[in-house]
Amino acid sequence: MCANDSIPVFDQGCKRCHRLSSFLDDVSQQYPDYYARPVPAFGDPDAELLIVGLAPGMHGANRTGRPFTGDYAGILLYQTLYDFGFGSRPVSESHDDGLELKRCRISNAVKCLPPQNKPVTAEIKNCNGFLRAELDTLPENGVAVALGKIAHDAVLRAFGLPLSRYRFAHGAEHDVGRLLLLDSYHCSRYNTQTRRLSEAMFRDIFRRARDLLDAGS
């Protein structure tokens, strides 16, 4: 299915959220070498798997311009993608390091850096049309992996599904129509260091995603 003609997958100049736009202006002045703009998705344009995170991190994607690049969360994510055949390299260092993703793309529920990494509900909803358009580019029987409850809820909103009917839980699988949604705890420093999310737990999610895609093809 193609993306909705009326809603682009991404808008580099988006100013829909005044708080986020103003915050990015302040960050750009404080860190003139940072990317400090809405961050586009990264990966295979013909992806069957879409990974949905929360939002760009201050010194990660907001600095580099690539999701999960330059921050702690990206260490486990990109190593895991490499291990399961979705990435050409186990480390993502910069937007121009030559890394390529295969069958896979990474995006965020909110494309702009939020203060304290906490977008408000209105900002998540403002950005949801972009996520909906991106999900529409996946083929029938594609897979979306939601990293955390905010990403999980954003995918449900994109499909117009009631949040109360699809409970977030690590390892949960949800049939959302033309796609399957897999839930994972976010690979944040807090979750991994407190052992809420272990490396083995995270790897299980992507093993399952790969198996589903292989079975579908």
C-alpha positions in Angstrom: 0.0 0.0 0.0 1.3 3.4 -0.8 1.5 6.3 1.6 -1.5 8.5 1.9 -1.2 11.1 -0.9 -2.4 13.9 1.4 0.2 13.2 4.2 3.9 12.9 3.5 6.0 10.4 5.2 8.3 13.2 6.4 8.4 17.0 6.4 11.8 18.5 7.0 10.4 21.9 7.7 7.5 20.8 10.0 6.5 23.5 12.6 3.3 21.9 13.8 4.3 21.8 17.4 5.3 25.3 18.7 6.9 24.0 21.9 9.1 21.5 19.9 10.0 24.0 17.2 11.0 26.6 19.7 13.0 24.1 21.7 14.9 23.0 18.6 15.7 26.7 17.8 17.2 27.0 21.3 19.1 23.8 21.0 20.5 24.9 17.6 21.8 28.0 19.2 23.4 26.1 22.1 24.8 23.4 19.9 25.4 25.0 16.4 27.0 21.8 15.1 24.0 19.6 15.9 21.4 18.5 13.3 18.6 20.0 15.5 15.7 19.5 13.0 13.0 16.9 12.5 14.8 13.6 12.1 13.8 11.4 9.1 13.5 7.6 9.2 16.6 5.6 8.2 16.8 2.4 6.4 15.6 0.4 3.4 13.0 2.2 1.4 11.4 -1.2 0.6 11.5 -2.3 4.2 9.2 -5.1 5.5 10.1 -4.2 9.1 9.5 -0.8 10.7 11.1 -0.1 14.1 9.2 2.7 15.9 11.0 4.5 18.8 9.9 7.4 20.9 11.7 10.5 19.7 15.2 11.7 18.9 17.6 11.9 21.8 19.4 15.2 22.6 22.9 14.0 22.0 21.9 11.1 19.7 19.7 11.5 16.7 19.2 15.2 17.4 23.0 15.6 17.0 23.6 13.1 14.2 20.4 13.3 12.1 20.0 9.5 12.2 17.6 7.6 14.6 19.4 5.9 17.5 22.8 7.1 16.4 25.2 8.6 18.9 23.4 7.5 22.0 23.4 4.5 24.3 20.1 3.0 23.1 21.6 2.6 19.6 24.4 0.4 20.8 22.1 -2.6 21.5 19.7 -1.8 18.6 22.3 -1.7 15.8 24.2 -4.7 17.1 21.0 -6.7 17.2 20.0 -5.6 13.7 23.4 -6.7 12.4 23.2 -10.1 14.2 19.9 -10.9 12.6 20.8 -9.8 9.1 19.1 -6.4 9.0 22.2 -4.3 9.1 25.5 -4.2 7.2 27.5 -3.1 10.2 27.1 -3.6 14.0 27.7 0.0 14.9 26.0 3.3 13.8 28.4 6.2 14.1 27.1 9.0 11.9 24.7 9.7 9.1 27.4 9.1 6.5 29.3 6.1 7.9 28.2 3.8 5.1 25.8 1.7 7.3 22.9 0.2 5.4 19.8 -1.5 6.7 18.2 -4.4 4.8 14.4 -5.2 4.9 14.3 -2.8 7.8 13.7 0.9 8.6 13.8 2.9 11.8 11.6 5.8 12.7 10.1 7.5 15.7 6.6 8.3 17.0 7.7 11.9 17.3 10.2 13.3 14.8 11.5 16.2 16.9 13.5 16.3 20.1 11.2 17.0 23.0 12.3 18.7 26.3 13.4 16.1 28.8 12.6 13.5 26.1 8.9 13.7 27.0 6.5 14.7 24.2 3.0 15.6 25.3 0.0 13.9 23.9 -0.8 16.7 21.5 2.7 16.5 19.9 2.4 12.7 19.5 -1.0 13.2 17.8 0.4 16.0 15.6 3.2 13.7 14.3 0.9 10.6 13.9 0.0 11.3 10.3 3.7 11.0 9.3 3.9 7.6 11.1 0.6 6.5 9.5 2.0 7.3 6.0 5.2 5.5 6.8 3.4 2.4 8.0 1.4 2.4 4.8 4.6 1.9 2.8 5.1 -1.5 4.4 3.9 -4.5 2.4 1.0 -6.7 3.5 2.1 -9.0 6.4 4.9 -6.6 7.3 6.0 -6.2 10.9 6.2 -3.1 13.2 8.3 -3.3 16.3 7.3 -0.7 19.0 10.0 0.2 21.4 8.0 1.2 24.4 4.4 2.1 25.2 4.4 5.5 23.6 5.5 3.9 20.3 3.0 1.1 20.7 0.2 3.6 21.3 1.3 5.7 18.3 1.1 2.7 16.0 -2.5 1.9 17.2 -3.5 5.6 16.7 -2.1 5.4 13.2 -4.5 2.6 12.4 -7.4 4.2 14.3 -7.5 1.3 16.9 -8.6 1.7 20.5 -5.6 1.8 22.9 -7.5 -0.1 25.6 -8.0 -3.1 23.4 -4.3 -3.7 22.7 -2.2 -3.8 25.9 1.5 -3.1 25.8 3.7 -5.9 27.1 7.2 -6.9 26.2 7.0 -9.7 23.7 3.3 -9.2 23.0 2.0 -9.6 19.4 -1.0 -7.7 18.0 -2.8 -8.3 14.7 -3.5 -4.7 13.6 -4.9 -5.6 10.2 -2.4 -5.7 7.4 0.6 -5.7 9.8 1.7 -7.5 12.9 2.8 -5.3 15.8 5.5 -6.6 18.2 6.1 -4.9 21.5 9.4 -4.5 23.2 10.7 -2.5 26.1 12.7 0.4 24.9 16.5 -0.3 24.6 17.3 2.7 26.8 20.2 2.9 29.2 17.8 2.8 32.2 16.0 -0.3 31.0 19.1 -2.2 30.2 21.1 -1.2 33.3 18.2 -2.0 35.6 17.8 -5.4 33.7 14.2 -4.6 32.9 15.4 -5.4 29.4 18.2 -7.9 28.9 20.1 -8.4 25.7 18.5 -11.9 25.4 15.0 -10.4 25.7 15.7 -7.8 23.0 17.2 -10.4 20.7 14.1 -12.6 21.0 12.0 -9.7 19.6 14.1 -9.5 16.5 14.5 -13.2 16.1 10.7 -13.3 16.1 10.4 -10.5 13.6 12.8 -12.1 11.2 11.0 -15.5 11.5 7.7 -13.8 10.8 9.1 -12.0 7.7 10.7 -15.1 6.4 7.5 -17.1 6.8 5.5 -14.4 5.1 7.9 -14.3 2.1 
